[in-house]
């Protein structure tokens, strides 16, 4: 059999109240978009053995408060056997 796991997160985390930070600044290390996909296939010839591949993507995010520079997003590919 083959199985698949798909996930997505949309985060809108920002400063809503503060006396020293600009309002609406995005929180540190909080990407707005994050997604993953994982597919696994069990081998019928070898019970209990399977192979899989997955992709994990994270959008850009702020590095500090107040927001003065951004950490770029990235995509990672994983495999298993």
Biopython code that builds the backbone (N, CA, C, O; Angstrom):
import numpy as np
from Bio.PDB.StructureBuilder import StructureBuilder

atoms = [
    (1, "UNK", "N", (0.805, -1.172, 0.000)),
    (1, "UNK", "CA", (0.000, 0.000, 0.000)),
    (1, "UNK", "C", (0.863, 1.256, 0.000)),
    (1, "UNK", "O", (2.036, 1.243, 0.371)),
    (2, "UNK", "N", (0.251, 2.298, -0.416)),
    (2, "UNK", "CA", (0.889, 3.607, -0.447)),
    (2, "UNK", "C", (0.122, 4.546, 0.466)),
    (2, "UNK", "O", (-1.108, 4.535, 0.491)),
    (3, "UNK", "N", (0.850, 5.354, 1.212)),
    (3, "UNK", "CA", (0.213, 6.344, 2.081)),
    (3, "UNK", "C", (0.819, 7.719, 1.818)),
    (3, "UNK", "O", (1.959, 7.844, 1.372)),
    (4, "UNK", "N", (0.016, 8.753, 2.111)),
    (4, "UNK", "CA", (0.470, 10.112, 1.881)),
    (4, "UNK", "C", (0.012, 10.992, 3.045)),
    (4, "UNK", "O", (-1.114, 10.875, 3.528)),
    (5, "UNK", "N", (0.910, 11.871, 3.482)),
    (5, "UNK", "CA", (0.594, 12.861, 4.513)),
    (5, "UNK", "C", (0.886, 14.235, 3.919)),
    (5, "UNK", "O", (1.980, 14.483, 3.413)),
    (6, "UNK", "N", (-0.100, 15.123, 3.986)),
    (6, "UNK", "CA", (0.047, 16.480, 3.476)),
    (6, "UNK", "C", (-0.302, 17.445, 4.602)),
    (6, "UNK", "O", (-1.293, 17.248, 5.306)),
    (7, "UNK", "N", (0.509, 18.491, 4.776)),
    (7, "UNK", "CA", (0.191, 19.485, 5.796)),
    (7, "UNK", "C", (0.512, 20.887, 5.290)),
    (7, "UNK", "O", (1.393, 21.083, 4.453)),
    (8, "UNK", "N", (-0.224, 21.847, 5.819)),
    (8, "UNK", "CA", (-0.011, 23.246, 5.475)),
    (8, "UNK", "C", (-0.363, 24.098, 6.693)),
    (8, "UNK", "O", (-1.344, 23.833, 7.389)),
    (9, "UNK", "N", (0.444, 25.114, 6.936)),
    (9, "UNK", "CA", (0.156, 26.049, 8.024)),
    (9, "UNK", "C", (0.289, 27.475, 7.510)),
    (9, "UNK", "O", (1.252, 27.812, 6.821)),
    (10, "UNK", "N", (-0.680, 28.299, 7.849)),
    (10, "UNK", "CA", (-0.645, 29.726, 7.546)),
    (10, "UNK", "C", (-0.681, 30.445, 8.885)),
    (10, "UNK", "O", (-1.660, 30.342, 9.625)),
    (11, "UNK", "N", (0.380, 31.169, 9.194)),
    (11, "UNK", "CA", (0.495, 31.842, 10.488)),
    (11, "UNK", "C", (0.486, 33.347, 10.296)),
    (11, "UNK", "O", (1.183, 33.881, 9.433)),
    (12, "UNK", "N", (-0.307, 34.022, 11.108)),
    (12, "UNK", "CA", (-0.367, 35.485, 11.071)),
    (12, "UNK", "C", (-0.018, 35.996, 12.463)),
    (12, "UNK", "O", (-0.850, 36.588, 13.151)),
    (13, "UNK", "N", (1.227, 35.757, 12.862)),
    (13, "UNK", "CA", (1.685, 36.123, 14.206)),
    (13, "UNK", "C", (2.372, 37.481, 14.152)),
    (13, "UNK", "O", (3.386, 37.645, 13.473)),
    (14, "UNK", "N", (1.818, 38.449, 14.867)),
    (14, "UNK", "CA", (2.368, 39.802, 14.836)),
    (14, "UNK", "C", (2.219, 40.487, 16.190)),
    (14, "UNK", "O", (1.474, 40.024, 17.053)),
    (15, "UNK", "N", (2.926, 41.578, 16.362)),
    (15, "UNK", "CA", (2.852, 42.367, 17.598)),
    (15, "UNK", "C", (1.535, 43.132, 17.572)),
    (15, "UNK", "O", (1.303, 43.951, 16.683)),
    (16, "UNK", "N", (0.680, 42.863, 18.544)),
    (16, "UNK", "CA", (-0.613, 43.553, 18.596)),
    (16, "UNK", "C", (-0.651, 44.622, 19.685)),
    (16, "UNK", "O", (-1.414, 45.584, 19.588)),
    (17, "UNK", "N", (0.180, 44.454, 20.731)),
    (17, "UNK", "CA", (0.254, 45.455, 21.794)),
    (17, "UNK", "C", (1.666, 45.481, 22.358)),
    (17, "UNK", "O", (2.226, 44.434, 22.684)),
    (18, "UNK", "N", (2.232, 46.649, 22.472)),
    (18, "UNK", "CA", (3.557, 46.797, 23.070)),
    (18, "UNK", "C", (3.857, 48.279, 23.224)),
    (18, "UNK", "O", (3.298, 49.113, 22.511)),
    (19, "UNK", "N", (4.732, 48.596, 24.147)),
    (19, "UNK", "CA", (5.088, 50.006, 24.346)),
    (19, "UNK", "C", (6.375, 50.388, 23.638)),
    (19, "UNK", "O", (6.650, 51.574, 23.454)),
    (20, "UNK", "N", (7.177, 49.391, 23.234)),
    (20, "UNK", "CA", (8.468, 49.713, 22.624)),
    (20, "UNK", "C", (8.646, 49.179, 21.200)),
    (20, "UNK", "O", (9.539, 49.640, 20.489)),
    (21, "UNK", "N", (7.836, 48.239, 20.772)),
    (21, "UNK", "CA", (7.980, 47.645, 19.440)),
    (21, "UNK", "C", (6.898, 48.171, 18.499)),
    (21, "UNK", "O", (5.789, 48.481, 18.934)),
    (22, "UNK", "N", (7.222, 48.271, 17.216)),
    (22, "UNK", "CA", (6.209, 48.720, 16.251)),
    (22, "UNK", "C", (5.057, 47.711, 16.146)),
    (22, "UNK", "O", (5.281, 46.505, 16.050)),
    (23, "UNK", "N", (3.845, 48.219, 16.167)),
    (23, "UNK", "CA", (2.682, 47.355, 16.005)),
    (23, "UNK", "C", (2.675, 46.753, 14.604)),
    (23, "UNK", "O", (3.148, 47.368, 13.649)),
    (24, "UNK", "N", (2.136, 45.549, 14.496)),
    (24, "UNK", "CA", (2.035, 44.784, 13.256)),
    (24, "UNK", "C", (3.349, 44.196, 12.775)),
    (24, "UNK", "O", (3.375, 43.590, 11.704)),
    (25, "UNK", "N", (4.452, 44.348, 13.522)),
    (25, "UNK", "CA", (5.689, 43.656, 13.167)),
    (25, "UNK", "C", (5.477, 42.160, 13.355)),
    (25, "UNK", "O", (4.844, 41.734, 14.321)),
    (26, "UNK", "N", (6.005, 41.367, 12.433)),
    (26, "UNK", "CA", (5.880, 39.911, 12.512)),
    (26, "UNK", "C", (6.783, 39.373, 13.610)),
    (26, "UNK", "O", (7.896, 39.864, 13.799)),
    (27, "UNK", "N", (6.307, 38.361, 14.340)),
    (27, "UNK", "CA", (7.113, 37.769, 15.403)),
    (27, "UNK", "C", (8.336, 37.065, 14.823)),
    (27, "UNK", "O", (8.323, 36.614, 13.677)),
    (28, "UNK", "N", (9.376, 36.979, 15.618)),
    (28, "UNK", "CA", (10.660, 36.414, 15.190)),
    (28, "UNK", "C", (10.518, 34.927, 14.880)),
    (28, "UNK", "O", (9.837, 34.192, 15.595)),
    (29, "UNK", "N", (11.175, 34.495, 13.797)),
    (29, "UNK", "CA", (11.272, 33.087, 13.387)),
    (29, "UNK", "C", (9.900, 32.426, 13.184)),
    (29, "UNK", "O", (9.727, 31.236, 13.450)),
    (30, "UNK", "N", (8.934, 33.215, 12.709)),
    (30, "UNK", "CA", (7.593, 32.701, 12.464)),
    (30, "UNK", "C", (7.260, 32.864, 10.982)),
    (30, "UNK", "O", (6.857, 33.949, 10.563)),
    (31, "UNK", "N", (7.419, 31.812, 10.182)),
    (31, "UNK", "CA", (7.105, 31.939, 8.755)),
    (31, "UNK", "C", (5.604, 32.066, 8.539)),
    (31, "UNK", "O", (4.817, 31.467, 9.272)),
    (32, "UNK", "N", (5.212, 32.825, 7.556)),
    (32, "UNK", "CA", (3.787, 32.961, 7.249)),
    (32, "UNK", "C", (3.248, 31.668, 6.632)),
    (32, "UNK", "O", (2.115, 31.277, 6.910)),
    (33, "UNK", "N", (4.060, 30.997, 5.789)),
    (33, "UNK", "CA", (3.627, 29.759, 5.125)),
    (33, "UNK", "C", (4.613, 28.635, 5.416)),
    (33, "UNK", "O", (5.828, 28.833, 5.437)),
    (34, "UNK", "N", (4.046, 27.439, 5.641)),
    (34, "UNK", "CA", (4.858, 26.248, 5.878)),
    (34, "UNK", "C", (4.057, 25.053, 5.360)),
    (34, "UNK", "O", (2.860, 24.945, 5.627)),
    (35, "UNK", "N", (4.717, 24.153, 4.617)),
    (35, "UNK", "CA", (3.993, 23.019, 4.038)),
    (35, "UNK", "C", (4.896, 21.789, 3.972)),
    (35, "UNK", "O", (6.121, 21.900, 3.931)),
    (36, "UNK", "N", (4.266, 20.617, 3.964)),
    (36, "UNK", "CA", (5.039, 19.389, 3.800)),
    (36, "UNK", "C", (4.202, 18.333, 3.079)),
    (36, "UNK", "O", (2.972, 18.355, 3.104)),
    (37, "UNK", "N", (4.909, 17.421, 2.446)),
    (37, "UNK", "CA", (4.296, 16.292, 1.750)),
    (37, "UNK", "C", (5.189, 15.085, 1.977)),
    (37, "UNK", "O", (6.400, 15.161, 1.770)),
    (38, "UNK", "N", (4.600, 13.969, 2.402)),
    (38, "UNK", "CA", (5.356, 12.744, 2.633)),
    (38, "UNK", "C", (4.602, 11.592, 1.982)),
    (38, "UNK", "O", (3.410, 11.412, 2.230)),
    (39, "UNK", "N", (5.293, 10.807, 1.146)),
    (39, "UNK", "CA", (4.697, 9.640, 0.490)),
    (39, "UNK", "C", (5.527, 8.414, 0.848)),
    (39, "UNK", "O", (6.755, 8.429, 0.757)),
    (40, "UNK", "N", (4.836, 7.350, 1.255)),
    (40, "UNK", "CA", (5.503, 6.100, 1.629)),
    (40, "UNK", "C", (4.843, 4.946, 0.886)),
    (40, "UNK", "O", (3.620, 4.886, 0.751)),
    (41, "UNK", "N", (5.679, 4.037, 0.412)),
    (41, "UNK", "CA", (5.169, 2.856, -0.274)),
    (41, "UNK", "C", (5.748, 1.614, 0.397)),
    (41, "UNK", "O", (6.965, 1.467, 0.507)),
    (42, "UNK", "N", (4.862, 0.721, 0.846)),
    (42, "UNK", "CA", (5.293, -0.538, 1.453)),
    (42, "UNK", "C", (5.535, -1.563, 0.348)),
    (42, "UNK", "O", (4.700, -1.746, -0.538)),
    (43, "UNK", "N", (6.682, -2.226, 0.410)),
    (43, "UNK", "CA", (7.044, -3.215, -0.603)),
    (43, "UNK", "C", (6.322, -4.529, -0.316)),
    (43, "UNK", "O", (6.441, -5.084, 0.777)),
    (44, "UNK", "N", (5.578, -5.022, -1.298)),
    (44, "UNK", "CA", (4.824, -6.265, -1.096)),
    (44, "UNK", "C", (5.744, -7.482, -1.048)),
    (44, "UNK", "O", (5.418, -8.473, -0.393)),
    (45, "UNK", "N", (6.883, -7.423, -1.728)),
    (45, "UNK", "CA", (7.819, -8.552, -1.744)),
    (45, "UNK", "C", (8.549, -8.710, -0.418)),
    (45, "UNK", "O", (8.991, -9.809, -0.083)),
    (46, "UNK", "N", (8.680, -7.618, 0.344)),
    (46, "UNK", "CA", (9.368, -7.640, 1.638)),
    (46, "UNK", "C", (8.454, -7.058, 2.718)),
    (46, "UNK", "O", (8.437, -5.845, 2.928)),
    (47, "UNK", "N", (7.698, -7.912, 3.400)),
    (47, "UNK", "CA", (6.773, -7.414, 4.426)),
    (47, "UNK", "C", (7.502, -6.593, 5.505)),
    (47, "UNK", "O", (8.559, -6.989, 5.996)),
    (48, "UNK", "N", (6.919, -5.457, 5.856)),
    (48, "UNK", "CA", (7.508, -4.597, 6.874)),
    (48, "UNK", "C", (8.557, -3.636, 6.349)),
    (48, "UNK", "O", (9.110, -2.850, 7.118)),
    (49, "UNK", "N", (8.843, -3.682, 5.044)),
    (49, "UNK", "CA", (9.845, -2.800, 4.438)),
    (49, "UNK", "C", (9.142, -1.838, 3.494)),
    (49, "UNK", "O", (8.242, -2.221, 2.748)),
    (50, "UNK", "N", (9.569, -0.586, 3.542)),
    (50, "UNK", "CA", (8.979, 0.408, 2.658)),
    (50, "UNK", "C", (9.986, 1.484, 2.296)),
    (50, "UNK", "O", (11.063, 1.577, 2.885)),
    (51, "UNK", "N", (9.619, 2.284, 1.329)),
    (51, "UNK", "CA", (10.440, 3.423, 0.919)),
    (51, "UNK", "C", (9.553, 4.664, 0.936)),
    (51, "UNK", "O", (8.339, 4.579, 0.753)),
    (52, "UNK", "N", (10.179, 5.812, 1.157)),
    (52, "UNK", "CA", (9.404, 7.032, 1.198)),
    (52, "UNK", "C", (10.220, 8.230, 0.767)),
    (52, "UNK", "O", (11.451, 8.204, 0.760)),
    (53, "UNK", "N", (9.500, 9.283, 0.407)),
    (53, "UNK", "CA", (10.131, 10.542, 0.066)),
    (53, "UNK", "C", (9.233, 11.665, 0.574)),
    (53, "UNK", "O", (8.006, 11.557, 0.554)),
    (54, "UNK", "N", (9.865, 12.741, 1.028)),
    (54, "UNK", "CA", (9.110, 13.857, 1.554)),
    (54, "UNK", "C", (9.730, 15.188, 1.184)),
    (54, "UNK", "O", (10.931, 15.284, 0.931)),
    (55, "UNK", "N", (8.894, 16.213, 1.157)),
    (55, "UNK", "CA", (9.328, 17.579, 0.878)),
    (55, "UNK", "C", (8.775, 18.462, 1.979)),
    (55, "UNK", "O", (7.603, 18.351, 2.341)),
    (56, "UNK", "N", (9.610, 19.337, 2.511)),
    (56, "UNK", "CA", (9.247, 20.251, 3.593)),
    (56, "UNK", "C", (9.658, 21.655, 3.173)),
    (56, "UNK", "O", (10.827, 21.883, 2.862)),
    (57, "UNK", "N", (8.728, 22.596, 3.156)),
    (57, "UNK", "CA", (9.030, 23.964, 2.719)),
    (57, "UNK", "C", (8.619, 24.971, 3.779)),
    (57, "UNK", "O", (7.535, 24.873, 4.355)),
    (58, "UNK", "N", (9.487, 25.935, 4.031)),
    (58, "UNK", "CA", (9.242, 26.991, 5.008)),
    (58, "UNK", "C", (9.470, 28.330, 4.315)),
    (58, "UNK", "O", (10.471, 28.514, 3.623)),
    (59, "UNK", "N", (8.541, 29.263, 4.502)),
    (59, "UNK", "CA", (8.675, 30.585, 3.908)),
    (59, "UNK", "C", (9.656, 31.459, 4.677)),
    (59, "UNK", "O", (10.145, 31.074, 5.739)),
    (60, "UNK", "N", (9.934, 32.616, 4.144)),
    (60, "UNK", "CA", (10.847, 33.544, 4.818)),
    (60, "UNK", "C", (10.240, 34.002, 6.144)),
    (60, "UNK", "O", (9.025, 33.946, 6.337)),
    (61, "UNK", "N", (11.107, 34.455, 7.051)),
    (61, "UNK", "CA", (10.650, 34.888, 8.377)),
    (61, "UNK", "C", (11.571, 35.984, 8.897)),
    (61, "UNK", "O", (12.719, 36.119, 8.473)),
    (62, "UNK", "N", (11.038, 36.746, 9.811)),
    (62, "UNK", "CA", (11.796, 37.851, 10.392)),
    (62, "UNK", "C", (12.840, 37.320, 11.365)),
    (62, "UNK", "O", (12.607, 36.322, 12.048)),
    (63, "UNK", "N", (13.992, 37.987, 11.429)),
    (63, "UNK", "CA", (15.098, 37.538, 12.274)),
    (63, "UNK", "C", (15.131, 38.234, 13.634)),
    (63, "UNK", "O", (15.715, 37.709, 14.582)),
    (64, "UNK", "N", (14.509, 39.411, 13.737)),
    (64, "UNK", "CA", (14.541, 40.130, 15.015)),
    (64, "UNK", "C", (13.388, 41.125, 15.098)),
    (64, "UNK", "O", (12.760, 41.468, 14.097)),
    (65, "UNK", "N", (13.137, 41.569, 16.306)),
    (65, "UNK", "CA", (12.173, 42.636, 16.559)),
    (65, "UNK", "C", (12.937, 43.866, 17.005)),
    (65, "UNK", "O", (13.792, 43.739, 17.882)),
    (66, "UNK", "N", (12.689, 45.041, 16.466)),
    (66, "UNK", "CA", (11.772, 45.278, 15.359)),
    (66, "UNK", "C", (12.291, 44.646, 14.070)),
    (66, "UNK", "O", (13.481, 44.362, 13.937)),
    (67, "UNK", "N", (11.370, 44.431, 13.118)),
    (67, "UNK", "CA", (11.696, 43.747, 11.863)),
    (67, "UNK", "C", (12.634, 44.594, 11.013)),
    (67, "UNK", "O", (12.216, 45.568, 10.387)),
    (68, "UNK", "N", (13.922, 44.205, 11.001)),
    (68, "UNK", "CA", (14.899, 44.942, 10.198)),
    (68, "UNK", "C", (15.578, 44.067, 9.152)),
    (68, "UNK", "O", (16.120, 44.590, 8.179)),
    (69, "UNK", "N", (15.560, 42.745, 9.330)),
    (69, "UNK", "CA", (16.098, 41.850, 8.307)),
    (69, "UNK", "C", (15.377, 40.515, 8.358)),
    (69, "UNK", "O", (14.832, 40.119, 9.388)),
    (70, "UNK", "N", (15.388, 39.824, 7.206)),
    (70, "UNK", "CA", (14.592, 38.617, 7.016)),
    (70, "UNK", "C", (15.490, 37.419, 6.733)),
    (70, "UNK", "O", (16.479, 37.526, 6.009)),
    (71, "UNK", "N", (15.132, 36.278, 7.313)),
    (71, "UNK", "CA", (15.792, 35.005, 7.026)),
    (71, "UNK", "C", (15.069, 34.395, 5.821)),
    (71, "UNK", "O", (13.843, 34.285, 5.843)),
    (72, "UNK", "N", (15.783, 34.004, 4.788)),
    (72, "UNK", "CA", (15.106, 33.466, 3.592)),
    (72, "UNK", "C", (14.450, 32.110, 3.864)),
    (72, "UNK", "O", (14.851, 31.379, 4.770)),
    (73, "UNK", "N", (13.450, 31.800, 3.073)),
    (73, "UNK", "CA", (12.773, 30.501, 3.159)),
    (73, "UNK", "C", (13.660, 29.404, 2.569)),
    (73, "UNK", "O", (14.694, 29.681, 1.961)),
    (74, "UNK", "N", (13.238, 28.160, 2.761)),
    (74, "UNK", "CA", (14.007, 27.029, 2.226)),
    (74, "UNK", "C", (13.080, 25.845, 1.980)),
    (74, "UNK", "O", (11.964, 25.783, 2.497)),
    (75, "UNK", "N", (13.571, 24.916, 1.181)),
    (75, "UNK", "CA", (12.879, 23.660, 0.927)),
    (75, "UNK", "C", (13.853, 22.519, 1.168)),
    (75, "UNK", "O", (15.009, 22.578, 0.750)),
    (76, "UNK", "N", (13.377, 21.483, 1.844)),
    (76, "UNK", "CA", (14.213, 20.323, 2.175)),
    (76, "UNK", "C", (13.537, 19.072, 1.621)),
    (76, "UNK", "O", (12.315, 18.936, 1.684)),
    (77, "UNK", "N", (14.345, 18.157, 1.079)),
    (77, "UNK", "CA", (13.825, 16.881, 0.580)),
    (77, "UNK", "C", (14.421, 15.772, 1.432)),
    (77, "UNK", "O", (15.630, 15.737, 1.659)),
    (78, "UNK", "N", (13.569, 14.864, 1.906)),
    (78, "UNK", "CA", (13.980, 13.737, 2.738)),
    (78, "UNK", "C", (13.624, 12.428, 2.033)),
    (78, "UNK", "O", (12.720, 12.389, 1.199)),
    (79, "UNK", "N", (14.332, 11.378, 2.373)),
    (79, "UNK", "CA", (14.026, 10.040, 1.846)),
    (79, "UNK", "C", (14.219, 9.006, 2.951)),
    (79, "UNK", "O", (14.996, 9.221, 3.881)),
    (80, "UNK", "N", (13.519, 7.900, 2.849)),
    (80, "UNK", "CA", (13.672, 6.828, 3.838)),
    (80, "UNK", "C", (13.593, 5.469, 3.161)),
    (80, "UNK", "O", (13.014, 5.329, 2.084)),
    (81, "UNK", "N", (14.169, 4.496, 3.792)),
    (81, "UNK", "CA", (14.080, 3.110, 3.318)),
    (81, "UNK", "C", (14.055, 2.193, 4.517)),
    (81, "UNK", "O", (13.983, 0.974, 4.361)),
]
sb = StructureBuilder()
sb.init_structure("model")
sb.init_model(0)
sb.init_chain("A")
sb.init_seg("    ")
for serial, (resi, resn, name, xyz) in enumerate(atoms, 1):
    if name == "N":
        sb.init_residue(resn, " ", resi, " ")
    sb.init_atom(name, np.array(xyz, "f"), 0.0, 1.0, " ", f" {name:<3s}", serial, name[0])
structure = sb.get_structure()
